[in-house]
Amino acid sequence: MAKEKTARDYERELKKMIKGRTGKECEAWLLPQIELTASNMVMIKRIETAINEADLTNIVGGSMGQAKTELNPLIPYYDKLQRTLLAQLEALGLNYNVTPKKVTENTKQGGKEQDVLKQTLDIAMEGTRNEGDLY
């Protein structure tokens, strides 16, 4: 039986995936997101193992003493954790819901759209100053 991966193992894998996607080392501001994602991946694996070792359904007694089939109570949690993982991977830029531009855009300077908007605003403000000088 293979050794279960730890959160640190998943963190290393996520950092490698980010480097593969962006072509550069993982930035420090992503570390909390990476840690949470890795922790979630560990929990998903544990719940998956527990579900695989048990039956998907259980026979339990109903309120009137009748036999009732119940779904393994871990399945809804497993589903929720997987949905959370997909959102986490998207936040890290590691699935197809994220465009390459969102992954590579420089947010420190606001991106190219901000630069164009700033230039337009600067030109407009200069025109206003010049018009004010005439009056």
C-alpha positions, -999 to 999 in steps of 0.1 A, spaced: 0 0 0 13 34 -10 21 60 17 -6 87 20 4 121 8 8 148 34 -3 184 31 34 193 25 35 168 -4 4 185 -20 19 219 -14 51 209 -33 29 196 -62 8 227 -63 39 249 -64 53 228 -93 19 231 -111 19 269 -106 55 271 -119 45 250 -149 15 272 -156 32 306 -151 68 298 -159 80 314 -127 83 306 -90 52 308 -68 47 342 -53 45 345 -15 10 359 -15 -3 326 -28 11 305 1 -20 307 23 -42 296 -6 -18 268 -14 -18 256 22 -56 256 24 -58 238 -9 -33 212 2 -52 206 34 -84 202 15 -67 176 -8 -56 156 22 -92 156 36 -107 146 3 -83 116 1 -92 106 37 -129 108 31 -125 90 -3 -106 61 15 -133 59 42 -161 58 16 -143 31 -4 -138 10 27 -174 12 36 -207 5 18 -223 33 -1 -256 26 16 -266 14 50 -298 -3 62 -311 15 93 -343 14 113 -369 39 104 -392 57 129 -418 30 126 -394 1 129 -392 -4 91 -359 -10 73 -347 21 55 -317 25 32 -295 55 39 -267 69 18 -232 69 34 -232 103 53 -197 111 41 -208 114 4 -223 149 7 -191 161 25 -170 145 -2 -190 163 -29 -187 197 -11 -150 193 -6 -145 185 -43 -165 216 -53 -143 236 -29 -112 221 -44 -123 231 -79 -128 267 -67 -94 266 -50 -76 254 -81 -93 282 -101 -81 307 -76 -46 294 -81 -50 295 -118 -47 257 -122 -78 248 -143 -94 258 -176 -119 281 -159 -91 306 -157 -78 324 -188 -41 326 -193 -43 364 -191 -57 363 -156 -28 341 -145 -1 362 -161 -15 397 -158 6 420 -135 -18 432 -108 9 452 -90 6 480 -116 -31 474 -123 -26 458 -157 -27 473 -192 -63 485 -190 -54 506 -159 -25 521 -178 -47 531 -208 -73 545 -184 -47 565 -165 -32 580 -197 -67 590 -210 -75 606 -177 -41 625 -177 -48 638 -212 -83 649 -202 -70 667 -171 -44 685 -191 -70 697 -215 -91 710 -186 -62 729 -172 -54 745 -205 -90 755 -211 -91 771 -176 -61 792 -185 -80 808 -213 -107 823 -191 
